[in-house]
Amino acid sequence: MNLPISFFNHDAQAGGFFPQAHVGIDISGIGNRQNTLIEGIRGTGKTHILKMLKRYNLENFSNNRVLPVYVSLAQINEYVKKEADEFRVQLYARIVDACIETLESEKRYLLKDEGKVSNAFKTIWRLFGLNGETEHTNIDDSILKIKSIAEELLFKLSYDLTAEQLKSSSANENTSSNKLSAGGKLLTGLFSGNASAEDSQSKKNTSSVERSIQVMGSRLVHKNAAEFIIRFLQQIQVILDLNYSLILLDECSEASPEAQVEIFRFFKAIRGSTSIISGTEDCAFFVGSVYPKTKTNYPSTEKDGFGFEPGQDCGMEFVQWDETDIETYFEFFENMLISRASVVLGYDKGINQFIKDYFDSDDTFRLAAFCANGIPRRFWELTKRAYDHGTGQISRNRMKISVQEIVSEQILGHKTLGQNDHEVIQYVVKILTQKNEDYRVKNKTARSNIHAQGIYFSILPINTSKIHNLVMQGAIHDKSRMKSRRHSLRPHPVFGLDIAIAYTFRAIPERDFVKVARKDFPRCPANGFANAASFEPPKKRSGKDRMPSGTPTITKESQSISQNNGDNTFRSSSNLQSTKVSGVIKFFFENGYGFVSVMDGGPDAYVPRKEMQEAIALGVDLGTAVKFEVSITNRGRVATNVEIFTDSNNLLTDAMKGHIETFIFTELGSRNEIDLGNLASALRNHFGDAITGTSWLGFGKLSWLIKAIDIEGVELDTTVSPGFLRKRP
């Protein structure tokens, strides 16, 4: 069996989230009545863990009563670099929307005391500026109305409103919705939609909803918006009878320094929040993902008026695996590999047989694991590039080239690294190579190999700033931030040269690299890395940055292999894929524009009127899976060249079919039916990108996938929206 390219997917933000293959970290212990920051460089699995936390808490909601609210700042990356006001209103509007989305899907768990629930909704009305709308006490109507307000606000924020306009409306409570839009074109005018479509849409928005959008937006844009969200979460806690809400904020360090201050202001407010339910102390906790401290803007009292100190204001979780703890290290990569094989391929022969089947030797697997340096994303990228579609195996020769490519393109070729950074790397390589050579000479004259070759070095704390960029890009690794079962004595800062760089530049001879690494790396932490090299990086040089001559480049051999790997949609040397991406039609006017979701996890893309009409002529409808090209404009993301998704590669394996059937029967439980909307949410949460990132396993729509499976004892009804799955009588 050949391995499909999707097997190697590695980005949890864009088609690489495989929750059933999760290994290595006990999710139940993170965020359990505890505020936590998950720290790591790119690719270490931070997003994966936050998505697993959402999944775990939703699937255990009936017992634990914890409401997970996941927001990725990658979804609003066009705002994270802007001023704090614009970022703030986008962030908090998405938190409200995520809360309501989960509230709607879990409303069967509402508190039984209707009086308390009704009062909580009335409080939310007042928060939203709907003081006169308290007659809307029907629970379903209340949820739908709040949902429409949140979604409409997000829609307008993306294409119509600005933070400045919302602040202006806050200053003048009587500002009309027409005045609110005076700073720019109206929504349909912005996209040149026809008048009838605009009129049709406006009729659906009552004046109370328009006013609520203004009031809610104006409250979210100000610096006390964090307190508004806390009050909102307190009412959600009452409505769903929660123990607490768990706020999951991803990619925190990607925001601008000013926006990061707002994130930590919100975290500080959560830390100090209390419950309004008698006998319950806490309203919410948070888990956020961040880069290393040097790349994260933690507020200080002197500069920002409040301080936030990791380790004191929250716990810390490090996710990069420590190669010196050799047993745990390989156990993680073995379990990750075989779990993925079981879920995606239905493979059931065990890890040893899998390595025999798909690697040309055990050493090839070990080399991939070592050169990943504890970073899951890099492991998948290395194995993907080294996979030979002709032989169906990952070869040692291709792995060697893949390591060189990763070092050249991604680690040392990153635009943030300048001449001084490259000179530091060359200096570190030179020192370690000489030290390891000296040890090899001494070992030859000794009765046993008493000197362990290594990649470790220590420097004075005052000089660590010289390697900050290199640590962030994974060229050098901070040993104090590694995940290990043991915690070795480290009396001063100890760092490790990236193993892929050490292999590429032969700091340890290539022929015996895996053998030496397996034997010597675990010996290096003894006595606080006493055998580590001790030196100071070279002084920074002035002058224009340039790429040093010693930087590795892609060889002709690697180019030849990457161009002839038997897959026209994938080139290993540059990791390029087709410009077409997939998504689902979410909304459209019959004679106007539309919107599609995008499977990369970012914001929806706008479909211009002409493109939408052409797509309708092809037969698209709401929920149709489509392929298209995405471009970035001043309007946001725009989808063009839309076509119906007709992937002929059926990804529904027998194993996955069995998993889906079992899951659907579990979801039905004692109920006779379940609507497709709630079923879709449950499937996405449970299976992750293994099912949704492939447009429902190649069938395009969920209903088509269910028809293809043809589950015994269950019938599908799509005659009414949103569709239902029912037990047969």
Beta strands, then each sheet from edge to edge (+ up, - down):
strand 1: 36-39
strand 2: 66-72
strand 3: 244-250
strand 4: 284-290
strand 5: 315-318
strand 6: 387-388
strand 7: 393-394
strand 8: 456-458
strand 9: 476-478
strand 10: 494-497
strand 11: 533-534
strand 12: 580-588
strand 13: 594-596
strand 14: 605-607
strand 15: 625-633
strand 16: 636-644
strand 17: 673-675
strand 18: 714-717
strand 19: 724-727
sheet 1: 2+ 3+ 4+ 1+ 5+
sheet 2: 6+ 7-
sheet 3: 9+ 10- 8+ 11+
sheet 4: 14+ 13- 12+ 15- 16+
sheet 5: 17+ 19- 18+
end
